[in-house]
Amino acid sequence: MYALQELGKYTTLLYQALRSSTEFSTYRKNLFSELVKVGYDSLGIIMLTGVFTGAVLTIQTAYQLELAFIPLSTIGAIVSESILIELAAVISSLVLAGKVGARIATELGTMKVSEQVDALESMGFNSVSFLVVPRVLSGLLMFPVLYIVASIFGIGGGLMAGILTGAVPASDFMIGARMYFQPWNVLFGFVKSFVFGFLITSVACYKGYFASGGAEGVGKSTTQATVLGCMFVLLADFLLATLLL
């Protein structure tokens, strides 16, 4: 029963956000600010995550294939396709669930328990349009962009790791990456990042918007937003792979 109540409140909030999405003048400034926070402020951690993910994947793949008498170009194919179809979207989203999701839940939760949300409503503002809509939209718009960044740095990190460790020459790596490249994998990664961005930001907004119980309640909501965001990302990853691949 509790789970159904939570689902009902979450669905209602999303419905209110959808209806409020036409009030662009209300959330215009907040949207720009959120785009910067979600996108630009996350570039560093996404680049770092991508580089080391690709580097580790190259080294481990080379180790697994060391005695298999398989062409070295296979390493480039495995690394590039794994990053494009899975790792760039999933690992980046798990990192962003802790960075973006926790921030959103903390901000809205603090505003809720300090009655700032009620103050906005009393002044005639639509609090959902002002607070929730720009945060969800920023996730929808910026997560695909961050997926591109993670993919570029992931493949680049894998290439550099292969060169520096001597595991695979650059030419062989790129031959494999080009030979097995499929445009659908990039599109699939875009779809996943779009869905993950929506799930992480909407769940964080929900947990923050309905926070209660003072500072302890805000901390609890932030933790729940992060954990649920990661769980929904993994669940959505499985469902999308089942439906689209």
Protein Blocks (a to p, Z undefined) as FASTA:
>chain_A
ZZmmmmmmmmmmmmmmmmmmmmmmlmmmmmmmmmmmmmmmmmmmmmmmmmmmmmmmmmmm
mmmmmmnopafklmmmmmmmmmmmmmmmmmmmmmmmmmmmmmmmmmmmmmmmnommmmmm
mnopafklmmmmmmmmmmmmmmmmmmmmmmmmmmmmmmmmmmmnomacfklmmmmmmmmg
cfklmmmmmmmmmmmmmmmmmmmmmmmmmgghijmlmmmmmmmmmmmmmmmmmmmmmmmm
mmmZZ
